[in-house]
Amino acid sequence: MVNKTVLKKALAGLTAGVLLMGTSSAMAANYKIDTAGQHAFIEFRIQHLGISWLYGGFRKFDGKFTFDAQNPAADKVNVIIKTNSVDTNHAERDKHLRSPDFLNTEKYPEAKFTSTEVKKTGENYTIIGDLTLNGITKPVTLNAKLTGEGNDPWGGYRAGFEANGKIKLKDFNIKGDLGPKSQEVELVISVEGVREKA
């Protein structure tokens, strides 16, 4: 006959193990942004002379983030952008954007974003961080949302986010001026990260 005390202890241990496994799957994990697979984008738009919108993006960047669904305050985001990779689908304009009038890419070949705080309200995240651009570091706020997460076909696990925000050109000592309605740049960021193995 099975000893009831031993059975109870075994069931308790099994239950604790299951609960622990469930907790570990929800704990913070590190993700590498999938730029190699072209599943990440840093795009922007700015008004041109108050008449239309000019769109562009940065084609070379890399970064990581941590994601903890149970504790968003523990989340971190770090991204490095190669400013020379700016692309607005117009070679002469891109050359001008790389000049000292705008991004000054020869002197400042990289821009960097490092989060300092992550907050969650409902389904939305607020990511506050320091953006270093054109040799100037200023706080920037991004509004973000989890777009999805799950297993991929290659045995990995992925999480995706979309974020948007605005920066003022003068805050980063950008001298180029496209008119009074063109003092801010709108950012649209979409990233898919691959969870790193422990």
Buried (B, 14 or more C-beta within 10 A) or exposed (E): EEEEEEEEEEEEEEEEEEEEEEEEEEEBBBBBBBBEEEBBBBBBBBBBEEEEEBBBBBBBBBBBBBBBBEEBEEBBBBBBBBBBBBBBEEEEBBEBBBBBEBBBBEEBBBBBBBBEBBEBEEEEBBBEBEBBBBEEEEEBEBEBEBEEBEEEEEEEBBBBBBBBBBBEBEBBEBEEEBEEEBBBBBBBBBBBBBBEEE
